[in-house]
Amino acid sequence: MRTVRANIYWKVEGNIIAQTEKAVRITIKTLQGCPINSRSPEWFPRSQIENLCLGGEGELDSFEASQWILEQKGFVHDLERITAGMPGATPQRVVREHFDAPEEEYMPKESERRTLPRDFDDMDDDIPF
């Protein structure tokens, strides 16, 4: 069985005010190019962001954040507003991961197999299934 999982990333712009080895703290100004209500700075784990770009003097810093972390941080309404208010609004990037899940198929043993009559009228209604 082949499974596909999509990771959706949205562009976040703002002013990065702190960084550690594992996280980035940013005051977000725009989400996917749309202004959002100013909030207190948010920490984003580096495992949930990609393509970090530090802006120059007077420019905004940016990165792509996973939709999952944005939802966890309460930006669901902002994402809904962006996609509803902008016809054709799409995420910055969608990454599809393909991986093979082990197939588990049950094959009954010969002693567990049961043959059914060819004519269903011959079936006994008392047979439990």
Residue frames as qw, qx, qy, qz and C-alpha x, y, z in Angstrom:
[[0.000, 0.890, 0.455, 0.000, 0.00, 0.00, 0.00],
 [0.427, 0.246, 0.004, 0.870, 1.45, 3.34, -1.03],
 [0.218, -0.815, -0.456, 0.283, 0.66, 6.28, 1.23],
 [0.339, 0.494, 0.090, 0.796, 0.99, 9.97, 0.35],
 [0.337, -0.737, -0.404, 0.425, 1.20, 12.70, 2.95],
 [0.327, 0.713, 0.143, 0.603, 1.24, 16.39, 2.04],
 [0.429, -0.502, -0.283, 0.696, 3.11, 18.97, 4.08],
 [0.206, 0.839, 0.335, 0.377, 1.74, 22.43, 3.36],
 [0.489, -0.282, -0.161, 0.809, 3.92, 25.50, 3.93],
 [0.095, 0.928, 0.333, 0.134, 2.81, 29.15, 4.13],
 [0.473, 0.405, -0.152, 0.768, 5.09, 32.17, 3.79],
 [0.449, -0.800, -0.325, 0.229, 5.55, 34.08, 7.03],
 [0.422, 0.514, -0.086, 0.742, 7.10, 37.56, 7.08],
 [0.464, -0.865, -0.175, -0.074, 7.98, 39.73, 10.04],
 [0.098, 0.799, -0.481, 0.347, 10.80, 40.74, 12.32],
 [0.847, -0.128, -0.467, 0.220, 12.88, 37.98, 13.86],
 [0.261, -0.859, 0.223, -0.380, 13.81, 39.11, 17.34],
 [0.476, -0.555, 0.672, -0.120, 15.60, 36.02, 18.62],
 [0.817, 0.305, -0.453, -0.183, 17.06, 32.75, 17.40],
 [0.594, -0.496, 0.628, -0.080, 18.36, 29.62, 19.03],
 [0.053, -0.294, 0.901, 0.313, 19.69, 26.42, 17.60],
 [0.121, 0.273, 0.954, 0.016, 16.20, 24.90, 17.75],
 [0.116, 0.767, 0.623, -0.100, 13.77, 27.81, 17.30],
 [0.212, 0.255, 0.184, 0.926, 13.12, 31.25, 15.84],
 [0.024, -0.652, -0.577, 0.492, 11.11, 34.01, 17.53],
 [0.166, 0.226, 0.439, 0.854, 9.30, 36.37, 15.19],
 [0.274, 0.500, 0.384, -0.726, 6.76, 39.18, 15.30],
 [0.386, 0.336, 0.760, 0.401, 4.61, 38.27, 12.31],
 [0.149, 0.406, -0.042, -0.901, 3.54, 41.06, 9.96],
 [0.650, 0.313, -0.285, -0.632, 2.16, 39.10, 6.99],
 [0.595, -0.041, 0.801, -0.043, 1.04, 35.58, 6.29],
 [0.527, 0.361, 0.675, 0.369, 1.23, 34.62, 2.62],
 [0.230, 0.250, 0.278, 0.899, 1.53, 38.32, 1.78],
 [0.317, -0.704, -0.436, -0.461, -1.62, 39.35, 3.67],
 [0.026, -0.455, 0.476, -0.752, -1.31, 41.63, 6.70],
 [0.583, -0.428, -0.691, 0.000, -2.47, 40.05, 9.94],
 [0.424, -0.860, -0.043, -0.279, -3.36, 41.56, 13.27],
 [0.249, 0.603, -0.621, 0.434, -0.25, 42.27, 15.27],
 [0.873, -0.421, -0.233, -0.077, 0.34, 39.69, 17.96],
 [0.476, -0.757, 0.444, 0.058, 3.00, 39.09, 20.50],
 [0.276, 0.578, -0.743, -0.194, 6.15, 37.42, 19.16],
 [0.962, -0.039, 0.092, -0.254, 5.86, 33.68, 18.53],
 [0.308, -0.510, 0.785, 0.171, 8.46, 30.93, 18.79],
 [0.868, 0.360, -0.145, -0.310, 8.60, 28.57, 15.81],
 [0.758, -0.345, 0.519, 0.192, 10.57, 25.33, 16.05],
 [0.104, 0.591, -0.599, -0.529, 13.13, 25.04, 13.25],
 [0.278, 0.044, 0.949, 0.143, 11.77, 21.57, 12.51],
 [0.327, 0.651, 0.667, -0.153, 8.55, 23.23, 11.34],
 [0.241, 0.893, -0.033, -0.379, 10.05, 25.98, 9.19],
 [0.757, 0.130, 0.390, 0.508, 12.08, 26.03, 5.99],
 [0.435, 0.560, 0.260, 0.655, 13.84, 28.56, 3.77],
 [0.353, -0.808, -0.237, 0.409, 14.67, 31.07, 6.51],
 [0.480, 0.516, 0.153, 0.692, 15.71, 34.37, 4.93],
 [0.336, -0.631, -0.287, 0.638, 17.00, 37.28, 6.98],
 [0.326, 0.867, 0.282, 0.252, 16.01, 40.59, 5.42],
 [0.486, 0.252, -0.144, 0.824, 18.37, 43.50, 5.17],
 [0.087, -0.243, -0.367, 0.894, 18.04, 46.86, 6.92],
 [0.397, 0.253, 0.064, -0.880, 14.38, 47.93, 6.79],
 [0.570, 0.093, -0.657, -0.486, 13.27, 44.66, 5.16],
 [0.819, -0.291, 0.219, -0.443, 11.17, 41.88, 6.64],
 [0.146, -0.331, 0.932, 0.018, 12.61, 38.50, 7.54],
 [0.791, 0.118, -0.144, -0.583, 10.77, 35.49, 6.14],
 [0.131, -0.218, 0.967, 0.013, 10.42, 31.74, 6.23],
 [0.625, -0.103, -0.546, -0.548, 7.97, 29.06, 5.22],
 [0.340, -0.216, 0.733, -0.547, 6.05, 27.57, 8.15],
 [0.123, -0.170, -0.959, -0.191, 4.15, 24.32, 8.10],
 [0.460, -0.433, -0.328, -0.703, 0.39, 24.61, 8.18],
 [0.700, -0.377, -0.595, 0.114, 0.40, 22.30, 11.18],
 [0.439, -0.204, -0.391, 0.783, 2.45, 24.68, 13.36],
 [0.119, -0.211, -0.116, -0.963, 0.40, 27.68, 12.23],
 [0.610, -0.436, -0.496, -0.438, -2.76, 25.88, 13.27],
 [0.666, -0.322, -0.547, 0.392, -1.19, 24.92, 16.61],
 [0.303, -0.127, -0.222, 0.918, -0.35, 28.58, 17.24],
 [0.157, 0.647, 0.563, -0.490, -3.88, 29.78, 16.50],
 [0.061, 0.402, -0.352, -0.843, -3.50, 31.13, 12.98],
 [0.302, 0.333, 0.881, 0.148, -6.38, 29.01, 11.65],
 [0.238, 0.819, 0.433, -0.291, -8.69, 32.01, 11.22],
 [0.000, 0.737, -0.348, -0.579, -5.98, 33.94, 9.39],
 [0.205, -0.136, 0.866, 0.436, -5.44, 31.04, 6.99],
 [0.272, 0.563, 0.780, -0.020, -9.20, 30.75, 6.42],
 [0.140, 0.859, 0.151, -0.468, -9.46, 34.50, 5.81],
 [0.093, -0.554, 0.580, 0.589, -6.59, 34.40, 3.32],
 [0.186, 0.065, 0.910, 0.365, -7.97, 31.49, 1.34],
 [0.204, 0.677, 0.695, -0.131, -11.56, 32.81, 1.43],
 [0.064, 0.869, 0.105, -0.480, -10.69, 36.42, 0.63],
 [0.054, 0.629, -0.571, -0.525, -8.29, 35.74, -2.20],
 [0.907, 0.319, 0.109, -0.252, -9.69, 33.66, -5.06],
 [0.830, 0.453, -0.274, 0.178, -7.10, 31.11, -6.02],
 [0.221, -0.785, 0.514, -0.266, -5.00, 31.73, -2.90],
 [0.939, 0.053, -0.334, 0.067, -2.62, 28.86, -2.48],
 [0.719, -0.632, 0.128, 0.262, 0.07, 27.93, 0.00],
 [0.007, 0.822, -0.498, -0.275, 3.65, 28.90, -0.69],
 [0.316, 0.407, -0.843, -0.156, 4.62, 25.29, -1.22],
 [0.900, -0.155, 0.178, -0.368, 3.15, 21.82, -0.91],
 [0.112, 0.497, -0.860, -0.033, 5.53, 18.92, -0.37],
 [0.921, -0.054, -0.083, -0.377, 4.20, 15.44, -0.95],
 [0.179, -0.504, 0.840, -0.094, 5.99, 12.64, 0.79],
 [0.862, 0.101, -0.361, -0.340, 5.58, 9.15, -0.57],
 [0.155, -0.447, 0.850, -0.233, 6.35, 6.19, 1.58],
 [0.631, -0.025, -0.713, -0.304, 5.51, 2.54, 1.41],
 [0.588, -0.377, 0.464, -0.545, 3.52, 1.19, 4.28],
 [0.072, -0.160, 0.983, 0.047, 3.80, -2.53, 4.90],
 [0.643, -0.073, -0.392, -0.654, 0.94, -4.42, 3.41],
 [0.289, -0.112, 0.869, -0.386, -0.83, -6.69, 5.79],
 [0.646, 0.063, -0.442, -0.619, -2.98, -9.19, 4.05],
 [0.578, -0.199, 0.697, -0.375, -4.79, -11.93, 5.87],
 [0.574, 0.220, -0.683, -0.395, -4.83, -15.25, 4.10],
 [0.795, -0.315, 0.306, -0.419, -6.88, -17.90, 5.91],
 [0.229, -0.338, 0.910, 0.076, -5.39, -21.30, 6.41],
 [0.357, -0.011, -0.803, -0.477, -6.80, -24.18, 4.36],
 [0.219, -0.335, -0.884, 0.242, -8.67, -25.44, 7.42],
 [0.063, 0.461, 0.386, -0.797, -10.32, -22.03, 7.91],
 [0.215, 0.144, -0.477, -0.840, -11.55, -21.74, 4.35],
 [0.463, 0.350, 0.725, -0.371, -15.16, -22.44, 3.65],
 [0.052, 0.091, 0.684, 0.722, -16.71, -23.02, 0.28],
 [0.431, 0.312, 0.321, -0.783, -20.04, -21.47, -0.49],
 [0.558, 0.380, 0.734, 0.071, -22.66, -23.20, -2.59],
 [0.204, 0.085, 0.486, 0.846, -22.91, -21.96, -6.14],
 [0.260, -0.565, -0.541, -0.566, -26.63, -21.46, -5.78],
 [0.045, -0.268, 0.471, -0.839, -27.45, -19.13, -2.92],
 [0.726, -0.265, -0.157, -0.615, -30.87, -20.74, -2.55],
 [0.838, -0.053, -0.536, 0.095, -29.07, -23.82, -1.21],
 [0.207, 0.392, -0.542, 0.714, -27.55, -21.81, 1.65],
 [0.494, -0.517, -0.679, 0.170, -28.63, -22.62, 5.16],
 [0.114, -0.821, -0.052, -0.557, -29.84, -19.51, 6.99],
 [0.751, -0.659, -0.042, 0.014, -28.52, -20.90, 10.26],
 [0.784, 0.151, -0.105, 0.593, -24.87, -20.52, 9.20],
 [0.285, -0.893, -0.085, 0.337, -23.27, -17.79, 11.33],
 [0.621, 0.614, 0.008, 0.488, -21.04, -15.36, 9.43]]
